[in-house]
Amino acid sequence: MEKYIIKGGTPLAGEVEISGAKNAALGILAAAVMADETVTIDNLPDVSDVNVLIDAIAEVGATVKRTNRHCVDISGKTITSTVADNEYIKKMRASYYLVGALLGKYKRAEVSLPGGCNIGSRPIDQHIKGFKALGADIKIEHGMIIAQADELVGNHIFFDVVTVGATINVMLAATLAKGNTVLENVAKEPHVVDIANMLNSMGANIKGAGTDVIRIKGVEKLHGSEYSVIPDQIEAGTFMLAAAITKGDVLVKNVIPKHLEATTAKLYEIGCTVEEYDDAVRVIGNPSLQATNVRTLPYPGFPTDMQPQMAVALALANGTSTITENLFENRFKYVDELTKMGATIKVEGNIAVIEGIDRFTGAEVSALDLRAGAALVIAGMAAEGYTMIDNIHYIKRGYEMFEKKLQKLGGNVEIVDSDKAVQKFKLKVG
Ligand code: UD1
């Protein structure tokens, strides 16, 4: 089984290029099947979640041409099936965007119920509420979401919670509904805006993405387009935290600094220097990090997907910090793993109380989900000695060439799959 091996203690320094945003790419790929003309999507991250969704899109019959690692041409004209069900798609969250896309276009969709990271119960009641309001009949049978409608008609929908997934999914379906749809209390994440922009580039009429209210005038059909995915704010934030934790100096390139503001603000608070440029941010670590308090919130609040990485920094800060997780109730499972590296963290309900320590010590730990896995990697980069991380398939879901990018910054990290490879690494790094 593949593992990461890390020899910590080297401050990360240099430049890193951020890939396209996974969560935007997933919605954009689903949107692409809604046209019968070719849609070209560029700046796709080469990560397993994206590749699984591309395969699923090909499986329903769309013509898919990967023109290079980061670019794909998709034509929905050849789609023959509205059923998306395979063992891989069951494991990912964003498979449910195919419900919105196929229901919008064909008025029918059957998609495996979403899996994804086990970070708490992840209901889809708001997706269902939205689809039903547009006139669809929704059934959950044999692990599948089955959606069908004679026609979709625009409606006024007020979401009970702010949800990225339901906002995007219902927006996809409403794009091809008859008449006007108003979505209230929607998510404002950059990828919601990116997917709305992408749909508009295909001829949709969506206004207000990025605010609390999205207004959609249904159109009859969508046309081809060329679209480039926005940079991944969570990958960028992970490298920003990696610089902070290793007391390094990293220029994080190909980012939209505005999308990183919540992370940047916390880095200032803990004593780091952050310089903002047009499409880059430079983070310079501070030898003595300070404690602070963090609450996860929907955008523009502090992202839940950056919470484990932030916990790693706070575990090394002077004093007592708290993290309040407001989105997912089961997102502190990594704490036991971090404890093996010396962290002192006590979890009570949705609050983690963190007593800062001087240093981590390397240990054998397990990536329990995508972002928690990335957090362990950056903790390992700052730890004394060797850290081994297993279950790295989680990390590969959302980080493109993570180990290569860290190596370029001077990090001693490799993927190994045997004891021999571990010994070789240890001989190499000393
Ligand atoms: C997306 C991201 C994930 C991120 C999360 C929050 C993707 C593929 N995943 O997940 O990385 O952590 O946003 O930024 O883009 N909820 C309901 N009913 C619903 C839907 C959601 O109660 O029908 C609740 C959830 O339990 C959670 C909150 O709403 O407490 C936010 O979830 P949501 O924004 O939908 O997260 P995802 O779209 O699953």
Boltz pocket constraint, residues with backbone or C-beta under 6 A from the ligand:
constraints:
  - pocket:
      binder: B
      contacts: [[A, 23], [A, 26], [A, 93], [A, 94], [A, 121], [A, 122], [A, 123], [A, 124], [A, 125], [A, 126], [A, 127], [A, 128], [A, 161], [A, 162], [A, 163], [A, 164], [A, 165], [A, 166], [A, 187], [A, 303], [A, 304], [A, 305], [A, 326], [A, 327], [A, 328]]
      max_distance: 6.0
